[in-house]
Amino acid sequence: MIRKRDEKIYHKKKSPFEGEGEILVRSLLNGPDEMYQAGRVFAHTTVYPGSSIGYHIHEKESETYYILSGVAKYNDNGTIKIVTAGDVTFTGVGEGHGIEAVGNEPVELIALILLDKR
């Protein structure tokens, strides 16, 4: 399968989990059916300057971010750290996280949510 740029689903929406502002989500794979029921999200996400994805806890799933560009404050289970291009974050089952774009540039990231099949 090849999914061309103009074939992806683009969804600009209010930031989730009581975050500020808006985000843009581009689905790279369209949900569990395209992920052999092992995951539910594989997306390229833009967090606009001044926007955030609010802190939330993952139950029965993990989430990984690969930061493509920008600077963000990342809430890793209550500990705030700065993440930049090339950094990878991992939030395991039962753990929480949130991310906020800081500065004048958006944060571009790849998000992968995998289901805990154990």
All heavy atoms as an XYZ file, in Angstrom:
922
protein
N       0.841     -1.180      0.000
C       0.000      0.000      0.000
C       0.883      1.239      0.000
O       1.898      1.285      0.683
C      -0.905      0.022      1.239
C      -1.677      1.321      1.369
S      -2.639      1.506      2.888
C      -1.388      1.940      4.050
N       0.475      2.205     -0.740
C       1.075      3.536     -0.705
C      -0.065      4.521     -0.493
O      -1.073      4.466     -1.205
C       1.816      3.872     -2.012
C       2.994      2.916     -2.194
C       2.261      5.331     -2.004
C       3.678      3.045     -3.525
N       0.091      5.377      0.484
C      -0.907      6.419      0.718
C      -0.249      7.747      0.377
O       0.671      8.183      1.064
C      -1.378      6.399      2.165
C      -2.405      7.482      2.465
C      -3.188      7.233      3.740
N      -4.146      6.156      3.514
C      -4.288      5.100      4.314
N      -3.557      4.961      5.394
N      -5.175      4.163      4.033
N      -0.716      8.348     -0.684
C      -0.163      9.627     -1.140
C      -0.603     10.753     -0.209
O      -1.606     10.636      0.501
C      -0.609      9.917     -2.572
C      -0.193      8.843     -3.563
C       1.300      8.747     -3.672
C       1.771      9.519     -4.875
N       3.202      9.477     -5.070
N       0.137     11.828     -0.238
C      -0.110     12.978      0.624
C      -1.571     13.420      0.589
O      -2.178     13.672      1.624
C       0.778     14.133      0.192
C       0.527     15.421      0.960
C       1.350     16.540      0.444
N       2.756     16.191      0.593
C       3.736     17.064      0.621
N       3.487     18.337      0.467
N       4.982     16.678      0.764
N      -2.148     13.528     -0.590
C      -3.521     14.022     -0.709
C      -4.576     12.963     -0.391
O      -5.764     13.238     -0.408
C      -3.777     14.634     -2.090
C      -3.564     13.641     -3.223
O      -3.007     12.558     -2.992
O      -3.965     13.974     -4.356
N      -4.151     11.743     -0.070
C      -5.081     10.672      0.298
C      -5.226     10.508      1.814
O      -6.097      9.785      2.274
C      -4.620      9.341     -0.297
C      -4.604      9.331     -1.808
C      -3.944      8.091     -2.386
O      -3.099      7.469     -1.705
O      -4.289      7.767     -3.529
N      -4.347     11.166      2.562
C      -4.408     11.067      4.024
C      -5.600     11.845      4.559
O      -6.039     12.827      3.973
C      -3.126     11.600      4.652
C      -1.942     10.684      4.454
C      -0.737     11.196      5.188
C      -0.021     12.155      4.287
N       1.227     12.664      4.765
N      -6.094     11.404      5.699
C      -7.163     12.115      6.394
C      -6.513     13.198      7.251
O      -5.645     12.917      8.078
C      -7.987     11.152      7.270
C      -8.662     10.097      6.396
C      -9.007     11.911      8.109
C      -9.288      8.964      7.172
N      -6.918     14.447      7.022
C      -6.430     15.596      7.791
C      -7.556     16.038      8.719
O      -8.690     16.214      8.275
C      -6.077     16.759      6.852
C      -4.817     16.550      6.060
C      -4.751     15.625      5.030
C      -3.679     17.305      6.332
C      -3.591     15.443      4.295
C      -2.513     17.125      5.593
C      -2.482     16.196      4.581
O      -1.337     16.013      3.857
N      -7.215     16.218      9.995
C      -8.253     16.596     10.960
C      -7.696     17.685     11.880
O      -6.876     17.398     12.760
C      -8.679     15.369     11.767
C      -9.852     15.599     12.647
N     -11.140     15.704     12.185
C      -9.924     15.761     13.985
C     -11.954     15.911     13.192
N     -11.237     15.955     14.300
N      -8.116     18.943     11.648
C      -7.749     20.031     12.550
C      -8.816     20.087     13.621
O     -10.011     20.082     13.320
C      -7.681     21.352     11.797
C      -7.056     22.471     12.586
C      -6.838     23.690     11.700
C      -6.011     24.727     12.424
N      -5.743     25.884     11.565
N      -8.379     20.088     14.891
C      -9.360     20.019     15.969
C      -8.865     20.738     17.209
O      -7.670     21.048     17.334
C      -9.673     18.566     16.300
C      -8.476     17.762     16.793
C      -8.865     16.313     17.034
C      -7.726     15.518     17.623
N      -8.120     14.152     17.947
N      -9.802     20.986     18.106
C      -9.467     21.547     19.405
C      -8.531     20.571     20.108
O      -8.698     19.358     20.009
C     -10.746     21.748     20.222
C     -10.501     22.365     21.583
C     -11.789     22.515     22.357
C     -11.608     23.092     23.731
N     -10.432     22.775     24.458
N      -7.557     21.120     20.785
C      -6.593     20.265     21.469
C      -7.292     19.343     22.467
O      -8.132     19.793     23.241
C      -5.548     21.113     22.181
O      -4.752     21.791     21.232
N      -6.950     18.055     22.438
C      -7.626     17.091     23.319
C      -7.144     17.152     24.766
O      -6.114     17.730     25.065
C      -7.278     15.746     22.681
C      -5.986     15.978     21.991
C      -6.005     17.410     21.538
N      -7.912     16.515     25.625
C      -7.581     16.347     27.040
C      -7.412     17.700     27.737
O      -6.492     17.892     28.519
C      -6.348     15.462     27.226
C      -6.437     14.151     26.516
C      -5.682     13.915     25.372
C      -7.308     13.172     26.951
C      -5.784     12.711     24.692
C      -7.414     11.962     26.274
C      -6.647     11.739     25.143
N      -8.322     18.622     27.410
C      -8.331     19.954     28.002
C      -7.056     20.739     27.719
O      -6.652     21.612     28.495
C      -8.611     19.879     29.506
C      -9.967     19.258     29.812
C     -10.286     19.188     31.285
O      -9.591     19.831     32.099
O     -11.251     18.489     31.625
N      -6.425     20.430     26.579
C      -5.271     21.201     26.147
C      -5.707     22.550     25.602
O      -6.886     22.807     25.394
N      -4.737     23.409     25.351
C      -4.998     24.742     24.822
C      -4.896     24.743     23.300
O      -4.095     23.995     22.727
C      -3.981     25.741     25.387
C      -4.054     25.918     26.884
C      -5.339     26.577     27.336
O      -5.848     27.463     26.620
O      -5.846     26.197     28.416
N      -5.669     25.591     22.643
C      -5.526     25.819     21.216
C      -6.005     24.684     20.338
O      -6.969     23.989     20.663
N      -5.292     24.501     19.211
C      -5.670     23.508     18.207
C      -4.471     22.666     17.800
O      -3.329     23.085     17.938
C      -6.194     24.193     16.944
C      -7.510     24.890     17.094
C      -7.988     25.469     15.779
O      -7.156     26.005     15.012
O      -9.197     25.376     15.515
N      -4.790     21.487     17.265
C      -3.772     20.626     16.675
C      -4.274     20.172     15.305
O      -5.462     20.236     15.014
C      -3.436     19.400     17.559
C      -4.656     18.482     17.717
C      -2.905     19.847     18.924
C      -4.345     17.159     18.413
N      -3.343     19.713     14.484
C      -3.677     19.111     13.193
C      -3.156     17.684     13.210
O      -1.982     17.447     13.499
C      -3.032     19.889     12.048
C      -3.189     19.291     10.656
C      -4.653     19.263     10.227
C      -2.345     20.055      9.646
N      -4.043     16.733     12.911
C      -3.673     15.317     12.892
C      -3.832     14.798     11.477
O      -4.886     14.942     10.871
C      -4.552     14.489     13.865
C      -4.190     13.012     13.794
C      -4.430     15.019     15.283
N      -2.750     14.186     10.957
C      -2.781     13.539      9.657
C      -2.637     12.043      9.901
O      -1.586     11.587     10.358
C      -1.632     14.009      8.775
C      -1.577     15.494      8.524
C      -0.138     15.826      8.088
N       0.237     17.197      8.256
C       0.593     17.768      9.399
N       0.579     17.093     10.520
N       0.946     19.027      9.440
N      -3.670     11.280      9.632
C      -3.606      9.838      9.841
C      -2.689      9.213      8.801
O      -2.922      9.364      7.604
C      -4.999      9.226      9.749
O      -5.801      9.686     10.807
N      -1.656      8.530      9.255
C      -0.748      7.826      8.346
C      -1.292      6.442      8.043
O      -1.216      5.974      6.913
C       0.655      7.768      8.951
C       1.258      9.146      9.276
C       2.588      8.979      9.986
C       1.394      9.999      8.027
N      -1.812      5.794      9.077
C      -2.596      4.566      8.924
C      -3.945      4.850      9.576
O      -4.010      5.551     10.583
C      -1.919      3.371      9.597
C      -0.619      2.903      8.961
C       0.009      1.789      9.798
C      -0.839      2.427      7.534
N      -4.990      4.305      8.993
C      -6.338      4.633      9.445
C      -6.879      3.623     10.447
O      -7.729      2.806     10.132
C      -7.278      4.777      8.245
C      -6.900      5.947      7.370
O      -6.408      6.956      7.852
N      -7.116      5.821      6.079
N      -6.356      3.672     11.652
C      -6.909      2.922     12.754
C      -6.522      1.463     12.839
O      -5.667      0.966     12.099
N      -7.149      0.760     13.764
C      -6.793     -0.621     14.085
C      -6.835     -1.583     12.905
O      -5.999     -2.484     12.823
C      -7.820     -1.015     15.146
C      -8.210      0.273     15.783
C      -8.182      1.285     14.670
N      -7.770     -1.410     11.989
C      -7.856     -2.340     10.857
C      -6.587     -2.321     10.009
O      -6.149     -3.360      9.520
C      -9.069     -2.036      9.980
C     -10.378     -2.418     10.658
O     -10.339     -3.193     11.630
O     -11.422     -1.927     10.212
N      -5.988     -1.154      9.850
C      -4.752     -1.054      9.072
C      -3.517     -1.359      9.918
O      -2.405     -1.368      9.404
C      -4.638      0.333      8.433
C      -5.647      0.534      7.312
C      -5.434      1.822      6.540
O      -4.477      2.583      6.819
O      -6.243      2.073      5.631
N      -3.710     -1.599     11.206
C      -2.592     -1.880     12.108
C      -2.712     -3.291     12.694
O      -2.184     -3.559     13.776
C      -2.536     -0.816     13.217
C      -2.344      0.594     12.670
S      -2.349      1.862     13.957
C      -0.740      1.595     14.671
N      -3.408     -4.183     12.007
C      -3.583     -5.569     12.442
C      -4.102     -5.666     13.868
O      -3.723     -6.557     14.630
C      -2.280     -6.355     12.294
C      -1.823     -6.487     10.871
C      -0.699     -5.808     10.430
C      -2.516     -7.283      9.963
C      -0.274     -5.918      9.111
C      -2.097     -7.395      8.654
C      -0.976     -6.714      8.227
O      -0.572     -6.814      6.928
N      -4.939     -4.706     14.260
C      -5.551     -4.646     15.599
C      -4.506     -4.534     16.718
O      -4.827     -4.765     17.886
C      -6.473     -5.856     15.844
C      -7.548     -6.052     14.806
C      -8.474     -4.852     14.658
O      -8.900     -4.274     15.648
N      -8.791     -4.492     13.429
N      -3.272     -4.172     16.375
C      -2.218     -4.035     17.377
C      -2.064     -2.595     17.853
O      -1.409     -2.334     18.849
C      -0.887     -4.530     16.814
N      -2.660     -1.660     17.133
C      -2.566     -0.251     17.493
C      -3.815      0.476     17.056
O      -4.661     -0.078     16.354
N      -3.907      1.755     17.476
C      -5.076      2.524     17.061
C      -4.720      3.860     16.440
O      -5.557      4.471     15.789
C      -6.089      2.687     18.191
C      -5.687      3.521     19.342
C      -6.842      3.672     20.346
N      -6.483      4.549     21.418
C      -6.605      5.878     21.386
N      -7.075      6.474     20.335
N      -6.239      6.598     22.433
N      -3.474      4.333     16.610
C      -3.067      5.600     16.005
C      -1.650      5.487     15.477
O      -0.755      5.008     16.179
C      -3.127      6.761     17.034
C      -2.502      8.032     16.478
C      -4.555      7.025     17.476
N      -1.466      5.918     14.244
C      -0.146      6.188     13.670
C      -0.355      7.454     12.863
O      -1.015      7.432     11.825
C       0.327      5.026     12.797
C       1.697      5.233     12.203
C       2.769      5.603     12.990
C       1.907      5.037     10.851
C       4.033      5.789     12.444
C       3.161      5.205     10.299
C       4.228      5.583     11.088
N       0.122      8.592     13.406
C      -0.246      9.885     12.847
C       0.900     10.884     12.898
O       1.786     10.803     13.754
C      -1.440     10.457     13.610
N       0.846     11.836     11.985
C       1.719     13.002     11.986
C       0.891     14.134     12.574
O      -0.137     14.507     12.005
C       2.149     13.311     10.552
C       2.963     14.551     10.418
N       3.337     15.029      9.191
C       3.471     15.425     11.319
C       4.039     16.135      9.336
N       4.130     16.397     10.630
N       1.316     14.648     13.702
C       0.547     15.654     14.434
C       1.326     16.957     14.510
O       2.536     16.950     14.731
C       0.223     15.157     15.854
O      -0.543     13.948     15.749
C      -0.548     16.170     16.660
N       0.604     18.059     14.338
C       1.162     19.390     14.533
C       0.508     20.007     15.755
O      -0.719     20.061     15.843
C       0.894     20.297     13.314
O       1.466     19.693     12.147
C       1.484     21.680     13.508
N       1.335     20.433     16.704
C       0.869     21.183     17.866
C       1.320     22.624     17.619
O       2.518     22.909     17.576
C       1.452     20.633     19.186
C       0.913     21.400     20.378
C       1.160     19.143     19.326
N       0.360     23.505     17.405
C       0.656     24.895     17.045
C       1.242     25.659     18.216
O       1.005     25.302     19.380
C      -0.609     25.580     16.524
C      -1.121     24.959     15.256
C      -2.256     24.157     15.258
C      -0.452     25.154     14.053
C      -2.718     23.575     14.089
C      -0.910     24.573     12.872
C      -2.042     23.789     12.903
O      -2.497     23.197     11.756
N       2.006     26.743     17.930
C       2.557     27.563     19.023
C       1.461     27.994     19.997
O       0.367     28.398     19.585
C       3.148     28.775     18.287
C       3.483     28.250     16.920
C       2.379     27.259     16.611
N       1.743     27.843     21.281
C       0.768     28.185     22.311
C      -0.283     27.122     22.551
O      -1.134     27.275     23.420
N      -0.232     26.037     21.789
C      -1.203     24.947     21.936
C      -0.581     23.780     22.689
O       0.635     23.679     22.806
C      -1.688     24.476     20.568
O      -2.409     25.497     19.917
N      -1.453     22.894     23.172
C      -0.970     21.746     23.938
C      -1.952     20.591     23.822
O      -3.129     20.782     23.539
C      -0.801     22.126     25.412
O      -2.052     22.489     25.973
N      -1.437     19.411     24.051
C      -2.266     18.224     24.272
C      -2.216     18.004     25.776
O      -1.137     17.816     26.344
C      -1.732     16.996     23.502
C      -1.777     17.263     21.994
C      -2.511     15.742     23.877
C      -1.112     16.207     21.143
N      -3.365     18.095     26.415
C      -3.410     18.030     27.868
C      -2.934     16.694     28.439
O      -2.932     15.666     27.759
N      -2.553     16.755     29.698
C      -2.084     15.555     30.401
C      -3.198     14.511     30.431
O      -4.360     14.809     30.710
C      -1.674     15.913     31.830
C      -1.075     14.758     32.581
C       0.267     14.443     32.437
C      -1.849     13.978     33.426
C       0.828     13.380     33.123
C      -1.301     12.905     34.120
C       0.038     12.615     33.958
O       0.574     11.550     34.630
N      -2.830     13.280     30.122
C      -3.781     12.170     30.151
C      -3.041     10.878     30.430
O      -1.834     10.779     30.217
C      -4.570     12.072     28.837
C      -3.718     11.913     27.631
N      -2.980     12.958     27.083
C      -3.458     10.834     26.853
C      -2.310     12.516     26.021
N      -2.586     11.229     25.871
N      -3.768      9.892     30.916
C      -3.187      8.594     31.281
C      -3.636      7.555     30.268
O      -4.791      7.540     29.845
C      -3.603      8.206     32.714
C      -3.001      9.222     33.693
C      -3.153      6.783     33.051
C      -3.444      9.056     35.127
N      -2.716      6.679     29.891
C      -3.013      5.617     28.927
C      -3.324      4.317     29.665
O      -2.503      3.812     30.420
C      -1.837      5.421     27.968
C      -1.777      6.484     26.934
N      -2.410      6.376     25.730
C      -1.198      7.701     26.936
C      -2.213      7.468     25.022
N      -1.481      8.306     25.740
N      -4.504      3.821     29.431
C      -4.933      2.539     29.991
C      -4.965      1.521     28.852
O      -5.538      1.796     27.803
C      -6.325      2.661     30.615
C      -6.420      3.684     31.736
C      -5.620      3.314     32.967
O      -5.313      2.121     33.169
O      -5.290      4.234     33.743
N      -4.342      0.379     29.051
C      -4.348     -0.718     28.076
C      -3.726     -0.345     26.730
O      -4.049     -0.934     25.701
C      -5.770     -1.259     27.879
C      -6.382     -1.786     29.156
C      -7.759     -2.332     28.922
C      -8.351     -2.801     30.236
N      -9.706     -3.279     30.100
N      -2.839      0.667     26.748
C      -2.140      1.068     25.524
C      -0.926      1.907     25.902
O      -0.836      2.426     27.013
C      -3.063      1.871     24.603
C      -3.516      3.184     25.207
C      -4.531      3.921     24.357
O      -5.195      3.298     23.508
O      -4.669      5.147     24.557
N       0.004      2.018     24.960
C       1.159      2.892     25.133
C       1.145      3.932     24.022
O       0.473      3.753     23.003
C       2.460      2.078     25.048
O       2.627      1.554     23.741
N       1.889      5.014     24.226
C       2.021      6.013     23.161
C       3.463      6.467     23.073
O       4.096      6.777     24.081
C       1.109      7.216     23.383
C       1.150      8.180     22.205
C       0.023      9.189     22.191
O      -0.579      9.451     23.254
O      -0.256      9.718     21.102
N       3.970      6.507     21.853
C       5.313      6.973     21.555
C       5.216      8.209     20.675
O       4.407      8.242     19.743
C       6.109      5.879     20.810
O       6.152      4.704     21.627
C       7.525      6.330     20.501
N       6.014      9.227     20.988
C       6.153     10.397     20.128
C       7.575     10.416     19.587
O       8.535     10.226     20.342
C       5.965     11.709     20.897
C       4.593     12.043     21.397
C       4.446     12.984     22.414
C       3.435     11.474     20.876
C       3.197     13.348     22.886
C       2.181     11.825     21.346
C       2.069     12.766     22.354
O       0.833     13.117     22.824
N       7.691     10.700     18.301
C       8.990     11.012     17.702
C       8.906     12.461     17.264
O       8.077     12.814     16.415
C       9.299     10.098     16.515
C      10.584     10.471     15.819
C      11.806     10.333     16.473
C      10.579     10.983     14.526
C      12.991     10.690     15.854
C      11.766     11.335     13.903
C      12.968     11.196     14.564
O      14.141     11.553     13.960
N       9.716     13.321     17.859
C       9.655     14.753     17.598
C      10.424     15.057     16.310
O      11.615     14.780     16.216
C      10.233     15.567     18.787
C       9.614     15.141     20.124
C      10.071     17.063     18.524
C       8.121     15.302     20.245
N       9.715     15.623     15.342
C      10.312     15.970     14.051
C      10.916     17.371     14.054
O      11.984     17.595     13.477
C       9.269     15.880     12.937
C       8.637     14.513     12.702
C       7.456     14.636     11.756
C       9.676     13.555     12.150
N      10.213     18.327     14.676
C      10.702     19.705     14.715
C       9.986     20.467     15.825
O       8.950     20.038     16.327
C      10.483     20.401     13.365
O       9.105     20.511     13.081
N      10.569     21.609     16.170
C       9.994     22.460     17.202
C      10.547     22.154     18.582
O      11.380     21.256     18.764
N      10.080     22.927     19.544
C      10.484     22.779     20.948
C       9.218     22.653     21.773
O       8.269     23.417     21.586
C      11.308     23.999     21.422
C      11.681     23.869     22.895
C      12.554     24.178     20.562
N       9.212     21.693     22.690
C       8.012     21.462     23.499
C       8.381     21.186     24.947
O       9.450     20.653     25.250
C       7.222     20.284     22.944
N       7.437     21.534     25.834
C       7.481     21.070     27.218
C       6.709     19.760     27.222
O       5.559     19.703     26.789
C       6.793     22.052     28.156
C       7.540     23.317     28.407
C       6.775     24.167     29.410
C       7.393     25.520     29.558
N       6.569     26.374     30.449
N       7.352     18.722     27.704
C       6.743     17.400     27.748
C       6.538     17.009     29.207
O       7.485     17.021     30.002
C       7.643     16.385     27.037
C       7.054     15.003     27.008
C       6.036     14.681     26.124
C       7.512     14.017     27.876
C       5.484     13.412     26.104
C       6.972     12.742     27.853
C       5.958     12.447     26.967
O       5.412     11.191     26.933
N       5.293     16.678     29.557
C       4.958     16.248     30.908
C       5.040     14.721     30.934
O       4.191     14.038     30.378
C       3.557     16.728     31.283
C       3.202     16.386     32.712
O       3.709     15.443     33.301
N       2.283     17.157     33.272
N       6.081     14.215     31.566
C       6.328     12.775     31.657
C       5.963     12.312     33.067
O       6.786     12.368     33.967
C       7.795     12.499     31.338
C       8.151     11.033     31.325
O       7.236     10.187     31.223
O       9.357     10.715     31.409
N       4.701     11.941     33.254
C       4.235     11.490     34.573
C       4.481     12.521     35.658
O       4.863     12.190     36.774
C       4.896     10.163     34.954
C       4.364      9.013     34.162
O       3.182      8.686     34.255
N       5.204      8.421     33.337
N       4.261     13.812     35.312
C       4.413     14.873     36.304
C       5.757     15.562     36.287
O       5.937     16.574     36.964
N       6.715     15.038     35.542
C       8.022     15.669     35.413
C       8.076     16.391     34.071
O       7.848     15.774     33.023
C       9.154     14.617     35.484
O       9.074     13.937     36.737
C      10.519     15.263     35.338
N       8.355     17.691     34.097
C       8.400     18.489     32.874
C       9.822     18.478     32.324
O      10.778     18.768     33.044
C       7.956     19.947     33.139
C       6.581     19.982     33.798
C       8.001     20.760     31.845
C       5.462     19.401     32.962
N       9.924     18.147     31.031
C      11.217     18.143     30.336
C      11.036     18.831     28.996
O       9.947     18.836     28.430
C      11.711     16.723     30.131
C      11.935     15.989     31.439
C      12.675     14.719     31.262
C      12.896     14.122     32.656
N      13.766     13.006     32.650
N      12.102     19.384     28.467
C      12.081     19.991     27.134
C      12.464     18.920     26.122
O      13.445     18.184     26.320
C      13.069     21.181     27.041
C      12.663     22.280     28.030
C      13.143     21.721     25.615
C      11.314     22.917     27.754
N      11.678     18.818     25.033
C      11.986     17.891     23.945
C      12.112     18.683     22.645
O      11.437     19.698     22.455
C      10.933     16.764     23.811
C      10.968     15.850     25.030
C       9.534     17.313     23.606
N      13.002     18.202     21.766
C      13.267     18.859     20.489
C      13.431     17.799     19.405
O      13.376     16.595     19.687
C      14.537     19.724     20.565
O      15.650     18.883     20.881
C      14.428     20.811     21.623
N      13.669     18.254     18.189
C      13.793     17.363     17.034
C      14.751     16.213     17.311
O      15.846     16.411     17.835
C      14.256     18.154     15.820
N      14.298     15.010     16.982
C      15.094     13.806     17.171
C      14.822     13.071     18.469
O      15.212     11.918     18.623
N      14.144     13.727     19.409
C      13.830     13.081     20.685
C      12.654     12.114     20.525
O      11.776     12.315     19.684
C      13.471     14.113     21.758
C      14.661     14.959     22.190
O      15.810     14.591     21.875
O      14.423     15.995     22.832
N      12.666     11.067     21.345
C      11.583     10.078     21.381
C      11.073     10.020     22.812
O      11.861      9.959     23.759
C      12.091      8.682     20.952
C      10.997      7.633     21.105
C      12.620      8.707     19.529
N       9.737     10.032     22.956
C       9.129      9.856     24.277
C       8.313      8.567     24.253
O       7.793      8.186     23.205
C       8.216     11.040     24.641
O       7.050     11.020     23.819
C       8.944     12.374     24.486
N       8.204      7.937     25.398
C       7.401      6.715     25.507
C       6.573      6.799     26.774
O       7.095      7.052     27.861
C       8.282      5.463     25.547
C       7.491      4.199     25.728
C       6.804      3.639     24.659
C       7.407      3.591     26.966
C       6.046      2.486     24.820
C       6.663      2.431     27.145
C       5.983      1.880     26.064
N       5.280      6.577     26.630
C       4.347      6.538     27.765
C       3.748      5.139     27.802
O       3.018      4.743     26.886
C       3.232      7.590     27.590
O       3.849      8.870     27.456
C       2.298      7.586     28.776
N       4.089      4.384     28.829
C       3.631      3.008     28.943
C       2.228      2.901     29.508
O       1.605      3.889     29.913
N       1.749      1.680     29.580
C       0.423      1.385     30.129
C       0.340      1.901     31.562
O       1.234      1.655     32.377
C       0.153     -0.137     30.078
C      -1.148     -0.489     30.766
C       0.156     -0.626     28.637
N      -0.721      2.645     31.858
C      -0.926      3.181     33.192
C      -0.154      4.449     33.482
O      -0.260      5.002     34.574
N       0.620      4.940     32.524
C       1.398      6.165     32.697
C       0.699      7.324     31.996
O      -0.207      7.126     31.187
C       2.811      5.986     32.131
C       3.597      4.930     32.870
C       4.999      4.740     32.315
O       5.273      5.165     31.171
O       5.823      4.160     33.030
N       1.152      8.554     32.311
C       0.526      9.730     31.734
C       1.528     10.664     31.099
O       2.721     10.642     31.409
N       1.006     11.512     30.200
C       1.846     12.502     29.537
C       0.991     13.619     28.948
O      -0.227     13.508     28.830
C       2.709     11.857     28.448
C       1.944     11.357     27.267
N       2.417     11.424     25.980
C       0.715     10.792     27.153
C       1.533     10.912     25.140
N       0.492     10.520     25.836
N       1.654     14.698     28.562
C       1.065     15.824     27.851
C       2.195     16.564     27.164
O       3.364     16.372     27.501
N       1.868     17.411     26.194
C       2.906     18.130     25.469
C       2.400     19.519     25.105
O       1.225     19.692     24.782
C       3.366     17.340     24.216
C       4.633     17.936     23.621
C       2.245     17.184     23.209
C       5.345     17.014     22.642
N       3.296     20.512     25.190
C       2.948     21.894     24.897
C       4.022     22.506     24.002
O       5.216     22.460     24.335
C       2.864     22.696     26.202
C       2.620     24.167     26.009
C       2.687     24.959     27.309
O       2.798     24.345     28.388
O       2.631     26.193     27.221
N       3.600     23.071     22.876
C       4.535     23.767     21.995
C       4.967     25.071     22.662
O       4.127     25.811     23.162
C       3.881     24.045     20.646
N       6.264     25.308     22.682
C       6.782     26.567     23.224
C       7.590     27.257     22.128
O       8.132     26.612     21.240
C       7.636     26.336     24.496
C       6.772     25.787     25.621
C       8.810     25.422     24.253
N       7.631     28.555     22.179
C       8.314     29.316     21.143
C       7.363     29.661     20.009
O       6.144     29.530     20.125
N       7.940     30.108     18.900
C       7.151     30.606     17.771
C       6.913     29.574     16.685
O       6.206     29.860     15.714
C       7.828     31.833     17.171
C       7.877     32.983     18.148
O       6.943     33.180     18.912
N       8.966     33.725     18.150
N       7.496     28.406     16.793
C       7.364     27.368     15.771
C       6.435     26.258     16.258
O       6.431     25.929     17.442
C       8.731     26.761     15.442
C       9.744     27.758     14.930
C       9.358     28.339     13.593
O       8.818     27.605     12.737
O       9.576     29.559     13.390
N       5.676     25.655     15.359
C       4.873     24.496     15.765
C       5.760     23.304     16.096
O       6.912     23.231     15.651
C       4.004     24.213     14.542
C       4.735     24.811     13.403
C       5.529     25.960     13.944
N       5.222     22.386     16.862
C       5.882     21.117     17.123
C       5.268     20.093     16.175
O       4.048     19.935     16.126
C       5.709     20.673     18.592
C       6.232     19.265     18.807
C       6.398     21.666     19.518
N       6.122     19.442     15.404
C       5.702     18.373     14.501
C       6.163     17.058     15.121
O       7.320     16.934     15.530
C       6.338     18.534     13.124
C       6.023     19.839     12.432
C       4.659     19.854     11.786
O       4.069     18.769     11.565
O       4.170     20.959     11.511
N       5.254     16.090     15.200
C       5.632     14.808     15.796
C       4.885     13.663     15.123
O       3.838     13.860     14.515
C       5.362     14.813     17.310
C       3.929     15.035     17.790
C       3.178     13.718     17.947
C       3.940     15.789     19.107
N       5.466     12.496     15.217
C       4.804     11.264     14.814
C       4.325     10.602     16.101
O       5.097     10.451     17.057
C       5.760     10.315     14.059
C       6.316     10.981     12.801
C       5.063      8.993     13.739
C       5.286     11.317     11.745
N       3.050     10.242     16.138
C       2.459      9.587     17.312
C       2.065      8.157     16.944
O       1.465      7.928     15.898
C       1.232     10.352     17.796
N       2.420      7.228     17.816
C       2.080      5.817     17.626
C       1.460      5.297     18.921
O       2.106      5.316     19.962
C       3.336      5.010     17.286
C       3.165      3.489     17.198
C       2.237      3.127     16.042
C       4.519      2.821     17.048
N       0.208      4.859     18.832
C      -0.455      4.245     19.991
C      -0.610      2.761     19.701
O      -1.256      2.381     18.712
C      -1.820      4.889     20.281
C      -1.634      6.352     20.670
C      -2.551      4.110     21.386
C      -2.930      7.088     20.964
N       0.004      1.943     20.562
C      -0.073      0.489     20.447
C      -0.919     -0.062     21.587
O      -0.819      0.390     22.736
C       1.321     -0.132     20.498
C       2.249      0.243     19.349
C       3.646     -0.306     19.580
C       1.690     -0.233     18.018
N      -1.735     -1.043     21.275
C      -2.593     -1.671     22.279
C      -1.815     -2.714     23.070
O      -0.968     -3.415     22.513
C      -3.796     -2.323     21.592
C      -4.625     -1.384     20.714
C      -5.700     -2.162     19.972
C      -5.231     -0.257     21.536
N      -2.086     -2.801     24.367
C      -1.447     -3.811     25.214
C      -2.203     -5.115     25.036
O      -3.304     -5.277     25.534
C      -1.479     -3.347     26.674
C      -0.750     -4.302     27.605
O      -0.170     -5.306     27.125
O      -0.745     -4.043     28.825
N      -1.607     -6.050     24.321
C      -2.236     -7.342     24.022
C      -1.799     -8.434     24.982
O      -2.072     -9.598     24.763
C      -1.911     -7.750     22.578
C      -2.426     -6.788     21.537
C      -3.912     -6.917     21.426
C      -4.405     -6.291     20.147
N      -5.758     -6.663     19.850
N      -1.064     -8.037     26.043
C      -0.567     -9.061     26.979
C      -1.681     -9.644     27.799
O      -2.686     -9.101     28.068
C       0.496     -8.461     27.914
C       1.703     -7.993     27.163
C       2.703     -7.344     28.055
N       2.179     -6.026     28.455
C       2.722     -5.269     29.371
N       3.774     -5.670     30.005
N       2.223     -4.102     29.685
